[in-house]
Amino acid sequence: MSDPRNEPESPCINVCVIDGSKMCVGCYRNLDEIAAWGSCSDQQKLTILDAARKRRETSE
C-alpha cells in the first residue's frame, strides 16, 4: 500500500472545460486520463502528469 502523503497530486485546478480535442484546458489531461486518475498507480499518475505538462508547454 502506498503512502497517500507521497502520491502524486491531481493537476486539477477546477477549470474543467473540455476543448474540441477532448482535453481539459485547465489541467491538460484528456478525458481518459481524468476518468482513470483515481485508479491509477503512482507511476501511471506520473506518466499522465508528464504528458499533461508536455501538452501545456506545446500549447503556450
MODELLER restraints for C-alpha pairs under 7 A, 6 or more apart:
rsr = mdl.restraints
at = mdl.atoms
rsr.add(forms.Gaussian(group=physical.xy_distance, feature=features.Distance(at['CA:7:A'], at['CA:42:A']), mean=5.90, stdev=0.5))
rsr.add(forms.Gaussian(group=physical.xy_distance, feature=features.Distance(at['CA:8:A'], at['CA:42:A']), mean=6.35, stdev=0.5))
rsr.add(forms.Gaussian(group=physical.xy_distance, feature=features.Distance(at['CA:8:A'], at['CA:45:A']), mean=6.49, stdev=0.5))
rsr.add(forms.Gaussian(group=physical.xy_distance, feature=features.Distance(at['CA:8:A'], at['CA:46:A']), mean=6.75, stdev=0.5))
rsr.add(forms.Gaussian(group=physical.xy_distance, feature=features.Distance(at['CA:11:A'], at['CA:27:A']), mean=5.58, stdev=0.5))
rsr.add(forms.Gaussian(group=physical.xy_distance, feature=features.Distance(at['CA:12:A'], at['CA:26:A']), mean=6.87, stdev=0.5))
rsr.add(forms.Gaussian(group=physical.xy_distance, feature=features.Distance(at['CA:12:A'], at['CA:27:A']), mean=5.29, stdev=0.5))
rsr.add(forms.Gaussian(group=physical.xy_distance, feature=features.Distance(at['CA:13:A'], at['CA:26:A']), mean=6.16, stdev=0.5))
rsr.add(forms.Gaussian(group=physical.xy_distance, feature=features.Distance(at['CA:13:A'], at['CA:27:A']), mean=6.49, stdev=0.5))
rsr.add(forms.Gaussian(group=physical.xy_distance, feature=features.Distance(at['CA:15:A'], at['CA:26:A']), mean=4.73, stdev=0.5))
rsr.add(forms.Gaussian(group=physical.xy_distance, feature=features.Distance(at['CA:16:A'], at['CA:24:A']), mean=6.02, stdev=0.5))
rsr.add(forms.Gaussian(group=physical.xy_distance, feature=features.Distance(at['CA:16:A'], at['CA:26:A']), mean=5.97, stdev=0.5))
rsr.add(forms.Gaussian(group=physical.xy_distance, feature=features.Distance(at['CA:17:A'], at['CA:24:A']), mean=5.32, stdev=0.5))
rsr.add(forms.Gaussian(group=physical.xy_distance, feature=features.Distance(at['CA:17:A'], at['CA:25:A']), mean=5.69, stdev=0.5))
rsr.add(forms.Gaussian(group=physical.xy_distance, feature=features.Distance(at['CA:17:A'], at['CA:26:A']), mean=6.79, stdev=0.5))
rsr.add(forms.Gaussian(group=physical.xy_distance, feature=features.Distance(at['CA:18:A'], at['CA:24:A']), mean=4.40, stdev=0.5))
rsr.add(forms.Gaussian(group=physical.xy_distance, feature=features.Distance(at['CA:18:A'], at['CA:25:A']), mean=6.22, stdev=0.5))
rsr.add(forms.Gaussian(group=physical.xy_distance, feature=features.Distance(at['CA:19:A'], at['CA:25:A']), mean=6.66, stdev=0.5))
rsr.add(forms.Gaussian(group=physical.xy_distance, feature=features.Distance(at['CA:22:A'], at['CA:30:A']), mean=5.72, stdev=0.5))
rsr.add(forms.Gaussian(group=physical.xy_distance, feature=features.Distance(at['CA:22:A'], at['CA:31:A']), mean=6.03, stdev=0.5))
rsr.add(forms.Gaussian(group=physical.xy_distance, feature=features.Distance(at['CA:23:A'], at['CA:29:A']), mean=5.61, stdev=0.5))
rsr.add(forms.Gaussian(group=physical.xy_distance, feature=features.Distance(at['CA:23:A'], at['CA:30:A']), mean=4.16, stdev=0.5))
rsr.add(forms.Gaussian(group=physical.xy_distance, feature=features.Distance(at['CA:23:A'], at['CA:31:A']), mean=6.28, stdev=0.5))
rsr.add(forms.Gaussian(group=physical.xy_distance, feature=features.Distance(at['CA:24:A'], at['CA:30:A']), mean=6.14, stdev=0.5))
rsr.add(forms.Gaussian(group=physical.xy_distance, feature=features.Distance(at['CA:27:A'], at['CA:52:A']), mean=6.99, stdev=0.5))
rsr.add(forms.Gaussian(group=physical.xy_distance, feature=features.Distance(at['CA:28:A'], at['CA:52:A']), mean=4.90, stdev=0.5))
rsr.add(forms.Gaussian(group=physical.xy_distance, feature=features.Distance(at['CA:28:A'], at['CA:55:A']), mean=6.30, stdev=0.5))
rsr.add(forms.Gaussian(group=physical.xy_distance, feature=features.Distance(at['CA:28:A'], at['CA:56:A']), mean=6.14, stdev=0.5))
rsr.add(forms.Gaussian(group=physical.xy_distance, feature=features.Distance(at['CA:29:A'], at['CA:52:A']), mean=5.38, stdev=0.5))
rsr.add(forms.Gaussian(group=physical.xy_distance, feature=features.Distance(at['CA:33:A'], at['CA:48:A']), mean=6.80, stdev=0.5))
rsr.add(forms.Gaussian(group=physical.xy_distance, feature=features.Distance(at['CA:37:A'], at['CA:45:A']), mean=6.77, stdev=0.5))
